[in-house]
Amino acid sequence: MQHVFSLWPSDATAAPGQGLDADGMPLWASGRDGCTPQPRWTGRDWLMSGLIVVLVAALALIVPADAASTLAAAGLAALAISLAIAGLFFHRRKVGELQRRLDESLRWNETIFERSGIALWREDWSDARDAVLRLLRSGVRDVQAYFAAHPDELRAIRRSVIIKDVNGFAVVRAGASSKDELLGSLDRILPDTDQTFVQWLIAFARGDSLYRSETHLTAANGETTHTLFTAGLPTDMRGFQDILVSDLDITEYKATQERLAKAEIEVARAARVTTMGALSASIAHEVNSPLAAIISSAEATLQWLGREKPDLDEAAASVRNVLDAARRAKSVVESTRAFLSKSPTTLGRHDMARLIHEAVRLVDGEIRALGASVHIDAIDGVPPVLADAVNIQQVVVNLVLNAAQAMNRQSGPRDITISVRPDDARVRVEVSDKGPGIGPATMKAMFDPFFSTKPGGMGMGLAICRTCISAYGGRLWATSSVGEGSTFHFDLPVATGEQHG
């Protein structure tokens, strides 16, 4: 069984080929789900057999024959009539039994649906199924890359998914007053900033049988909540007409996680402040002594030179003392810089796509607040890079937030596309937006320290990003077309087998 667990965007993988046929198509599309029905004789079969025998016997009676043949035909007809009557009886009895069981099953399923204790949604994904099937039959195999390049098609498919029914718990969960407020297009409750919808389509294309993911739902009152949903995926074409999705509210759990993360950050910040305070006191103490010597020797020099007959030898000795003290102060500064340069970075071999998924997830709230949608296009088989994961993620976060902020004032979709590709012996990452673009003057100076176009900006973000990428043997640059958006590119060398973090 294949499973997908997506923490929007999905960083999950499914075992290849388990849900695919020999042609690489999902089993639900080929109609082969691994179950071979066993032949069984039903009441209808007996009825039809009896009618056939009656027909044969009737023909035998019509055709002239001797008395023995006529008698045999009459007996055969009587037997056939008995079989037909028995078949009709068993058929009606079987139909009645099946109808009774069906009614009981429907009542039981309805009871479970309404009283399960969790929010349940019944949804029709038929149009989404057809869209995925068209792509696969046209030769598209990388569904994620396709929709990263065609976000408007993805939105159209999302609008085609229909919520057919919900239970009472879903109504309460969504803050609605009735079921009718929730029925209709999935687009009504799934915000445009959602990152998980494309993962459904990827799971369909792979023939996965179970899907779970975290996402955000927009309640009837406009409030956005965190949710964990689970769905069993169909094994045949017809199953897409009625997919049952469970929905668990994890808003408080996520809030607790965020509070814990903020507390950890605050503790770390306090520790850094304490450390810097102690370090500053130590530096002040170490530098104060040579500074005092410099002042004392400089005053002595002035005294020796201020006499009626200047004592040049003593003045020269005092100047040498000034130089010695200055060298000691310089030594303190250099040793402190050397100590601080031994940063506690941890080099390791990292999958760039996974680093990007995690980085984008870290700023999920900021991205949604800016109304942006991130589409990650990472092909399989990209080699790892040797770097510090935190530093690279800081670069990605900076570039993504810059892209979202660049589109903050524009109407319509605010799409950010992040692509990851191998490039000879390097791995290249591109972060593209559909913003207003960057003018030539800004393009020339934007990587300079203290240059910023943002009110109150320090102008250090891009400068630090370039320094960080350069530290690992990489490059960071930008391209832009005014009115059409910008793309920031960076690349890093592929980690070789001899490198160790």
Backbone torsions as a table, in degrees:
resi	resn	phi	psi	omega
1	MET	NA	137.2	178.8
2	GLN	-98.7	145.6	179.5
3	HIS	-132.6	144.8	171.2
4	VAL	-122.5	125.7	172.5
5	PHE	-118.6	113.5	-172.9
6	SER	-112.3	124.5	169.6
7	LEU	-106.6	73.0	-169.4
8	TRP	-5.3	115.9	-4.1
9	PRO	-81.4	159.6	-170.8
10	SER	-65.3	128.5	170.1
11	ASP	-109.1	19.0	-176.4
12	ALA	-92.2	158.7	174.2
13	THR	-131.5	150.4	177.1
14	ALA	-116.3	148.6	179.2
15	ALA	-59.5	128.0	-172.7
16	PRO	-67.3	138.5	169.4
17	GLY	83.8	-8.3	-176.8
18	GLN	-65.9	-33.6	-179.0
19	GLY	-106.4	18.5	-176.1
20	LEU	-118.3	153.9	174.9
21	ASP	-91.1	-172.9	-175.8
22	ALA	-64.3	-22.9	-179.8
23	ASP	-91.7	5.5	-179.2
24	GLY	80.1	12.1	177.9
25	MET	-95.9	146.3	177.7
26	PRO	-62.2	147.4	-176.8
27	LEU	-62.0	-31.2	180.0
28	TRP	-63.6	-26.7	-180.0
29	ALA	-78.9	-29.2	-178.7
30	SER	-88.4	-11.9	179.8
31	GLY	81.0	5.2	180.0
32	ARG	-105.1	107.9	-179.1
33	ASP	-110.1	12.6	175.4
34	GLY	86.8	0.7	-178.7
35	CYS	-108.9	121.5	177.7
36	THR	-104.5	112.4	-177.4
37	PRO	-66.3	140.3	178.5
38	GLN	-90.3	135.4	179.6
39	PRO	-66.3	136.4	177.9
40	ARG	-137.2	144.4	175.5
41	TRP	-87.3	124.8	179.1
42	THR	-107.7	175.0	176.8
43	GLY	-58.2	-35.5	178.7
44	ARG	-65.0	-38.1	177.8
45	ASP	-60.7	-45.2	178.9
46	TRP	-63.0	-40.9	179.6
47	LEU	-60.9	-46.9	-179.2
48	MET	-65.6	-37.5	178.0
49	SER	-62.8	-43.9	179.1
50	GLY	-62.2	-41.3	179.9
51	LEU	-64.7	-36.7	177.8
52	ILE	-65.0	-43.2	179.7
53	VAL	-65.0	-40.1	176.7
54	VAL	-58.2	-42.7	180.0
55	LEU	-62.4	-43.8	178.7
56	VAL	-62.9	-43.8	-179.5
57	ALA	-64.5	-39.9	178.8
58	ALA	-61.4	-41.1	177.4
59	LEU	-63.0	-38.4	-180.0
60	ALA	-66.1	-36.2	179.5
61	LEU	-71.2	-33.7	-178.1
62	ILE	-71.7	-40.8	-178.3
63	VAL	-71.7	128.7	-179.0
64	PRO	-60.2	136.6	179.1
65	ALA	-155.8	179.1	179.8
66	ASP	-77.4	175.8	-176.1
67	ALA	-63.6	-38.3	-178.9
68	ALA	-64.9	-42.1	179.4
69	SER	-65.5	-39.1	179.4
70	THR	-64.2	-40.9	178.7
71	LEU	-64.6	-41.8	179.1
72	ALA	-64.4	-40.0	179.5
73	ALA	-65.1	-39.0	178.6
74	ALA	-64.5	-40.2	177.5
75	GLY	-64.9	-40.9	178.5
76	LEU	-63.5	-39.1	178.6
77	ALA	-64.8	-41.2	178.2
78	ALA	-62.2	-42.1	178.1
79	LEU	-63.0	-41.7	-179.2
80	ALA	-64.1	-41.7	179.2
81	ILE	-63.3	-38.2	177.8
82	SER	-63.5	-44.3	178.7
83	LEU	-62.4	-41.0	-179.6
84	ALA	-64.7	-43.0	179.2
85	ILE	-64.0	-43.5	178.8
86	ALA	-62.9	-42.1	178.8
87	GLY	-62.3	-42.8	178.7
88	LEU	-62.9	-41.3	179.3
89	PHE	-62.7	-50.2	-178.9
90	PHE	-66.0	-34.4	179.4
91	HIS	-64.9	-47.5	179.9
92	ARG	-65.0	-38.7	178.9
93	ARG	-65.2	-42.1	-179.9
94	LYS	-65.7	-42.3	178.8
95	VAL	-61.7	-43.2	178.6
96	GLY	-63.1	-40.7	179.2
97	GLU	-65.7	-43.3	179.1
98	LEU	-64.6	-39.5	179.1
99	GLN	-64.1	-40.8	178.8
100	ARG	-63.0	-45.2	179.3
101	ARG	-64.1	-39.2	179.3
102	LEU	-63.2	-43.9	179.0
103	ASP	-62.3	-42.5	178.6
104	GLU	-64.0	-41.9	-179.7
105	SER	-63.9	-42.1	179.4
106	LEU	-64.2	-42.2	178.6
107	ARG	-64.3	-40.8	-179.9
108	TRP	-66.6	-43.5	178.8
109	ASN	-63.2	-39.5	178.9
110	GLU	-65.0	-38.3	177.7
111	THR	-63.9	-46.3	178.4
112	ILE	-61.6	-43.4	-177.9
113	PHE	-59.6	-42.4	-175.0
114	GLU	-85.1	-26.0	-172.3
115	ARG	-118.2	22.3	-175.4
116	SER	-71.6	-21.0	-179.0
117	GLY	91.2	-4.3	176.9
118	ILE	-130.4	160.5	179.8
119	ALA	-74.1	129.1	179.8
120	LEU	-125.8	140.8	-178.7
121	TRP	-128.9	133.2	173.0
122	ARG	-105.0	124.1	-171.2
123	GLU	-131.4	147.8	178.1
124	ASP	-105.1	112.7	-178.8
125	TRP	-107.9	23.5	-174.9
126	SER	-59.3	-45.5	-179.1
127	ASP	-66.0	-37.0	176.7
128	ALA	-64.9	-40.9	175.9
129	ARG	-57.3	-46.9	-178.5
130	ASP	-63.8	-37.8	179.6
131	ALA	-65.1	-43.7	178.3
132	VAL	-63.8	-41.5	-178.9
133	LEU	-63.9	-40.1	177.8
134	ARG	-61.8	-41.7	179.3
135	LEU	-63.4	-46.8	-178.2
136	LEU	-62.8	-41.8	-179.4
137	ARG	-70.7	-21.9	176.7
138	SER	-85.4	-0.7	176.7
139	GLY	102.3	-1.9	178.9
140	VAL	-74.6	125.6	177.7
141	ARG	-115.3	-28.6	177.7
142	ASP	-94.3	86.8	-176.2
143	VAL	-64.6	-39.4	-178.7
144	GLN	-62.4	-45.2	179.9
145	ALA	-64.2	-38.1	-179.3
146	TYR	-62.1	-48.0	-176.4
147	PHE	-76.3	-22.7	172.6
148	ALA	-64.4	-32.2	178.7
149	ALA	-87.7	-14.1	-178.2
150	HIS	-132.0	64.9	-176.3
151	PRO	-63.8	-28.3	179.8
152	ASP	-68.3	-34.9	175.4
153	GLU	-64.4	-39.1	178.7
154	LEU	-62.0	-41.5	178.9
155	ARG	-64.0	-39.9	-180.0
156	ALA	-64.0	-39.6	178.7
157	ILE	-66.5	-40.4	179.5
158	ARG	-61.6	-38.2	178.3
159	ARG	-66.7	-22.9	-177.1
160	SER	-81.4	-15.1	179.0
161	VAL	-75.1	129.1	-173.2
162	ILE	-112.7	129.2	171.9
163	ILE	-83.3	114.5	-175.4
164	LYS	-89.0	-35.5	-175.8
165	ASP	-160.7	154.0	174.6
166	VAL	-140.5	157.5	176.0
167	ASN	-93.6	177.8	-176.6
168	GLY	-62.9	-34.1	179.7
169	PHE	-65.5	-35.2	177.3
170	ALA	-67.2	-36.8	178.2
171	VAL	-61.8	-47.3	178.7
172	VAL	-64.9	-44.0	-178.2
173	ARG	-58.4	-38.5	-177.3
174	ALA	-87.5	-1.1	-180.0
175	GLY	69.6	26.2	-179.9
176	ALA	-93.9	163.6	178.6
177	SER	-95.6	-17.6	178.7
178	SER	-157.7	167.6	178.3
179	LYS	-61.8	-35.6	-174.6
180	ASP	-57.9	-28.3	-179.6
181	GLU	-69.1	-20.4	-175.9
182	LEU	-103.8	-18.9	-176.9
183	LEU	-74.6	148.5	-178.8
184	GLY	120.6	-152.8	-175.1
185	SER	-65.6	138.9	176.2
186	LEU	-60.6	-24.5	-178.9
187	ASP	-60.9	-19.3	-178.6
188	ARG	-69.7	-30.5	-176.5
189	ILE	-112.7	-15.7	-179.0
190	LEU	-99.9	114.6	-174.6
191	PRO	-68.1	159.4	-179.3
192	ASP	-64.7	-21.2	-179.9
193	THR	-82.7	0.9	-179.3
194	ASP	-60.9	140.4	-178.4
195	GLN	-109.8	-1.0	-170.8
196	THR	-98.8	-20.7	-171.7
197	PHE	-57.9	-41.6	-178.9
198	VAL	-62.0	-27.5	179.8
199	GLN	-68.4	-29.4	172.4
200	TRP	-58.6	-48.7	-176.3
201	LEU	-65.1	-36.7	176.1
202	ILE	-63.5	-42.8	178.8
203	ALA	-63.4	-39.9	176.2
204	PHE	-59.7	-46.4	-176.3
205	ALA	-64.6	-28.7	-179.8
206	ARG	-88.7	-7.2	-178.5
207	GLY	74.5	27.6	179.5
208	ASP	-65.6	155.2	-177.3
209	SER	-107.6	-13.5	180.0
210	LEU	-144.0	140.8	-179.4
211	TYR	-136.4	131.6	175.5
212	ARG	-134.9	145.6	-179.4
213	SER	-164.3	157.2	170.6
214	GLU	-99.0	139.6	176.1
215	THR	-153.6	-170.9	179.4
216	HIS	-122.7	133.8	177.1
217	LEU	-113.6	143.1	177.1
218	THR	-96.0	115.7	-178.5
219	ALA	-73.9	169.8	-178.3
220	ALA	-61.3	-29.0	179.9
221	ASN	-87.1	7.1	178.7
222	GLY	89.3	-5.7	-178.8
223	GLU	-76.6	138.2	178.6
224	THR	-97.3	130.6	-178.9
225	THR	-123.9	151.1	173.5
226	HIS	-81.7	139.2	179.5
227	THR	-142.2	147.4	172.8
228	LEU	-111.2	117.0	-179.5
229	PHE	-117.7	152.5	-178.4
230	THR	-135.1	142.7	178.4
231	ALA	-149.3	137.0	168.6
232	GLY	-81.5	129.5	-175.2
233	LEU	-92.0	149.5	-173.5
234	PRO	-66.3	156.6	175.2
235	THR	-111.0	-0.6	176.0
236	ASP	-146.3	170.0	-175.5
237	MET	-61.0	-40.7	-174.8
238	ARG	-67.3	-27.6	-176.4
239	GLY	-63.0	-20.4	-179.2
240	PHE	-71.1	-14.1	179.8
241	GLN	-74.4	-15.8	-175.3
242	ASP	-150.4	78.6	178.2
243	ILE	-95.3	128.5	-179.6
244	LEU	-95.4	123.2	-177.1
245	VAL	-118.5	128.8	174.7
246	SER	-98.2	151.3	-170.4
247	ASP	-137.1	120.3	-179.6
248	LEU	-117.9	125.7	-179.6
249	ASP	-76.1	117.0	179.2
250	ILE	-119.1	24.2	-177.9
251	THR	-59.1	-48.1	-178.5
252	GLU	-66.5	-38.2	177.5
253	TYR	-61.0	-44.9	179.2
254	LYS	-66.4	-37.6	178.3
255	ALA	-63.5	-39.8	177.5
256	THR	-63.9	-42.2	177.0
257	GLN	-59.6	-43.9	-179.4
258	GLU	-65.6	-40.4	177.8
259	ARG	-63.3	-40.5	178.5
260	LEU	-64.3	-43.0	179.3
261	ALA	-63.2	-41.7	178.5
262	LYS	-65.0	-38.2	178.3
263	ALA	-63.8	-41.5	178.3
264	GLU	-63.6	-40.6	178.2
265	ILE	-63.8	-41.2	-179.7
266	GLU	-65.2	-40.7	177.2
267	VAL	-62.4	-44.3	179.2
268	ALA	-63.3	-40.3	178.8
269	ARG	-63.8	-43.5	178.7
270	ALA	-62.0	-38.7	178.4
271	ALA	-64.7	-39.8	178.8
272	ARG	-65.9	-41.0	178.9
273	VAL	-62.0	-43.5	179.2
274	THR	-62.6	-44.3	-179.9
275	THR	-63.6	-44.1	179.9
276	MET	-65.9	-34.7	177.0
277	GLY	-63.4	-45.9	178.8
278	ALA	-64.7	-40.5	179.8
279	LEU	-65.5	-41.0	179.2
280	SER	-63.1	-41.6	178.0
281	ALA	-62.8	-40.3	179.7
282	SER	-65.4	-43.5	179.5
283	ILE	-63.6	-43.6	179.5
284	ALA	-59.2	-41.9	179.6
285	HIS	-65.3	-44.2	-176.7
286	GLU	-68.3	-37.0	-177.0
287	VAL	-82.8	-26.8	-176.4
288	ASN	-61.0	-38.6	-178.0
289	SER	-63.5	-52.7	177.6
290	PRO	-64.9	-31.0	177.4
291	LEU	-65.0	-40.6	176.8
292	ALA	-62.6	-40.0	178.9
293	ALA	-65.3	-38.8	178.9
294	ILE	-62.4	-45.7	-179.9
295	ILE	-62.4	-46.0	-178.4
296	SER	-62.4	-45.7	-178.6
297	SER	-68.3	-35.8	178.7
298	ALA	-66.1	-40.5	177.4
299	GLU	-64.0	-40.2	178.7
300	ALA	-63.3	-39.8	179.1
301	THR	-60.1	-44.5	179.0
302	LEU	-61.8	-37.5	179.6
303	GLN	-66.2	-45.0	-179.5
304	TRP	-64.0	-35.9	-179.3
305	LEU	-80.9	-17.7	-176.9
306	GLY	-86.8	-4.6	178.3
307	ARG	-69.5	162.2	177.3
308	GLU	-59.1	-38.7	174.7
309	LYS	-117.8	94.4	-175.2
310	PRO	-54.7	136.3	176.5
311	ASP	-93.9	94.6	-175.0
312	LEU	-68.7	-31.5	179.7
313	ASP	-65.1	-46.8	178.9
314	GLU	-65.9	-38.2	178.2
315	ALA	-62.7	-41.9	178.9
316	ALA	-63.8	-38.8	178.3
317	ALA	-64.1	-40.4	178.4
318	SER	-65.5	-38.5	177.8
319	VAL	-64.1	-39.0	176.9
320	ARG	-62.7	-37.3	176.5
321	ASN	-63.4	-38.5	176.3
322	VAL	-60.2	-45.3	-179.7
323	LEU	-63.4	-42.3	179.3
324	ASP	-61.7	-43.9	-179.9
325	ALA	-66.3	-38.8	178.2
326	ALA	-63.7	-39.2	177.9
327	ARG	-65.3	-36.8	177.7
328	ARG	-65.0	-41.8	178.0
329	ALA	-62.9	-41.5	177.6
330	LYS	-62.4	-39.6	179.3
331	SER	-62.7	-39.4	178.2
332	VAL	-63.0	-45.0	-179.7
333	VAL	-62.9	-43.2	-178.8
334	GLU	-66.4	-40.5	179.4
335	SER	-66.9	-36.3	177.0
336	THR	-66.1	-42.4	178.2
337	ARG	-63.0	-41.3	178.6
338	ALA	-63.0	-38.6	179.1
339	PHE	-65.2	-43.9	-178.3
340	LEU	-70.5	-27.0	-179.3
341	SER	-71.7	-15.7	176.8
342	LYS	-81.4	65.4	-175.4
343	SER	-68.4	147.9	-176.9
344	PRO	-81.4	44.4	177.3
345	THR	-75.1	150.3	-179.3
346	THR	-119.3	106.4	178.6
347	LEU	-76.2	142.7	178.1
348	GLY	-161.8	165.1	176.0
349	ARG	-83.9	121.4	-173.1
350	HIS	-129.0	143.4	172.2
351	ASP	-78.9	114.3	-174.7
352	MET	-61.0	-38.4	-179.5
353	ALA	-61.8	-41.5	179.9
354	ARG	-67.0	-41.0	177.5
355	LEU	-58.5	-40.6	-178.4
356	ILE	-69.1	-43.1	177.1
357	HIS	-55.7	-47.1	-177.1
358	GLU	-67.4	-39.0	-179.4
359	ALA	-64.3	-43.9	179.8
360	VAL	-64.8	-37.3	179.3
361	ARG	-64.8	-31.4	-179.3
362	LEU	-63.6	-31.8	-177.2
363	VAL	-111.2	29.4	179.0
364	ASP	-53.6	-47.7	-177.4
365	GLY	-61.7	-44.8	-179.7
366	GLU	-64.8	-39.7	-179.8
367	ILE	-63.5	-45.2	179.9
368	ARG	-65.6	-38.7	179.7
369	ALA	-62.7	-30.0	178.7
370	LEU	-88.6	0.4	176.3
371	GLY	71.8	24.8	-177.1
372	ALA	-101.2	158.2	176.2
373	SER	-124.6	132.0	-179.3
374	VAL	-104.4	130.3	177.5
375	HIS	-119.4	119.6	-176.7
376	ILE	-102.6	123.2	-179.3
377	ASP	-115.7	94.5	-178.4
378	ALA	-124.6	116.3	180.0
379	ILE	-78.1	161.0	177.9
380	ASP	-73.5	154.1	173.4
381	GLY	83.5	13.8	176.6
382	VAL	-72.2	125.8	-177.1
383	PRO	-68.2	157.9	-179.3
384	PRO	-74.3	162.1	174.9
385	VAL	-116.8	157.8	177.6
386	LEU	-102.3	112.2	-177.3
387	ALA	-166.0	175.9	172.3
388	ASP	-90.1	123.9	-174.0
389	ALA	-59.0	-43.5	-176.5
390	VAL	-63.2	-42.7	-179.1
391	ASN	-63.1	-44.1	-179.5
392	ILE	-65.7	-39.9	178.9
393	GLN	-65.6	-33.6	176.3
394	GLN	-63.6	-38.2	177.2
395	VAL	-64.1	-46.8	-179.3
396	VAL	-61.6	-44.9	179.2
397	VAL	-58.8	-44.8	-179.5
398	ASN	-61.2	-45.6	-177.8
399	LEU	-68.0	-40.1	-179.1
400	VAL	-66.8	-44.6	179.4
401	LEU	-66.1	-37.3	175.5
402	ASN	-60.1	-42.3	-180.0
403	ALA	-64.5	-43.9	179.8
404	ALA	-64.1	-41.0	180.0
405	GLN	-68.2	-31.2	179.5
406	ALA	-66.0	-26.1	-178.9
407	MET	-102.0	8.3	-170.2
408	ASN	-61.3	-31.6	-174.7
409	ARG	-98.9	1.0	-177.5
410	GLN	-96.4	151.7	178.7
411	SER	-89.4	167.0	179.4
412	GLY	83.7	-176.1	-178.1
413	PRO	-59.4	141.0	178.1
414	ARG	-118.9	82.1	-172.7
415	ASP	-93.8	133.7	173.0
416	ILE	-118.3	124.6	180.0
417	THR	-112.5	127.5	176.9
418	ILE	-114.8	117.7	178.9
419	SER	-110.5	145.2	178.3
420	VAL	-127.4	121.3	-176.8
421	ARG	-140.6	145.3	169.8
422	PRO	-73.0	144.1	-178.6
423	ASP	-140.5	89.8	-172.5
424	ASP	56.9	-119.2	-178.4
425	ALA	-96.2	24.0	-178.3
426	ARG	-134.0	166.1	173.8
427	VAL	-116.5	125.3	-176.8
428	ARG	-108.2	137.4	176.6
429	VAL	-120.7	135.2	177.7
430	GLU	-127.4	128.5	178.0
431	VAL	-113.3	109.9	-173.8
432	SER	-114.8	143.4	175.3
433	ASP	-129.0	171.3	178.6
434	LYS	-112.4	35.1	-177.4
435	GLY	-80.7	-163.8	-175.4
436	PRO	-74.8	-10.1	-177.9
437	GLY	87.6	175.6	-176.0
438	ILE	-122.1	128.9	179.3
439	GLY	-72.4	161.6	-177.6
440	PRO	-57.7	-41.3	-178.1
441	ALA	-64.9	-44.8	178.7
442	THR	-66.7	-40.7	179.7
443	MET	-58.0	-36.0	-177.2
444	LYS	-71.8	-31.8	-171.4
445	ALA	-110.7	-4.7	-167.5
446	MET	-69.6	-18.5	177.0
447	PHE	-91.6	-0.2	178.4
448	ASP	-77.3	142.3	176.2
449	PRO	-59.5	141.5	175.6
450	PHE	71.2	9.8	174.5
451	PHE	-96.2	127.1	-179.6
452	SER	-150.3	143.8	174.0
453	THR	-101.3	-1.1	-179.0
454	LYS	-92.7	137.8	175.7
455	PRO	-60.6	123.8	179.7
456	GLY	81.0	1.8	-179.9
457	GLY	-73.0	146.4	-179.7
458	MET	-85.2	-19.7	179.3
459	GLY	74.0	27.8	-179.1
460	MET	-110.9	-14.5	-173.2
461	GLY	-58.3	-58.1	-177.5
462	LEU	-68.2	-34.4	177.7
463	ALA	-62.7	-44.0	178.6
464	ILE	-66.8	-39.7	178.7
465	CYS	-59.5	-45.5	-179.8
466	ARG	-64.7	-40.7	177.8
467	THR	-62.1	-42.2	-179.2
468	CYS	-63.0	-47.9	-179.6
469	ILE	-64.5	-39.8	179.5
470	SER	-63.1	-32.6	-179.0
471	ALA	-62.0	-23.6	179.6
472	TYR	-105.4	19.1	177.3
473	GLY	80.1	20.6	-177.6
474	GLY	-107.8	-177.9	179.7
475	ARG	-133.3	149.2	176.8
476	LEU	-133.5	125.6	178.8
477	TRP	-149.2	174.9	-176.0
478	ALA	-137.5	150.8	170.9
479	THR	-131.0	150.3	-176.8
480	SER	-158.5	151.9	173.1
481	SER	-130.5	117.9	-175.1
482	VAL	-57.3	126.8	-179.5
483	GLY	90.0	-8.2	-176.7
484	GLU	-123.2	-4.7	178.2
485	GLY	110.5	177.7	-176.2
486	SER	-134.0	157.3	175.2
487	THR	-134.6	126.0	173.3
488	PHE	-101.9	129.2	-177.6
489	HIS	-114.4	141.0	165.0
490	PHE	-145.8	150.9	177.4
491	ASP	-135.0	158.4	179.4
492	LEU	-137.3	148.7	177.7
493	PRO	-65.7	146.3	175.1
494	VAL	-68.0	137.6	177.2
495	ALA	-70.4	128.1	178.2
496	THR	-92.7	168.3	-177.2
497	GLY	-66.2	-22.7	-177.4
498	GLU	-86.3	-10.5	-176.2
499	GLN	-83.5	142.8	179.8
500	HIS	-134.6	137.5	179.0
501	GLY	-92.2	NA	NA
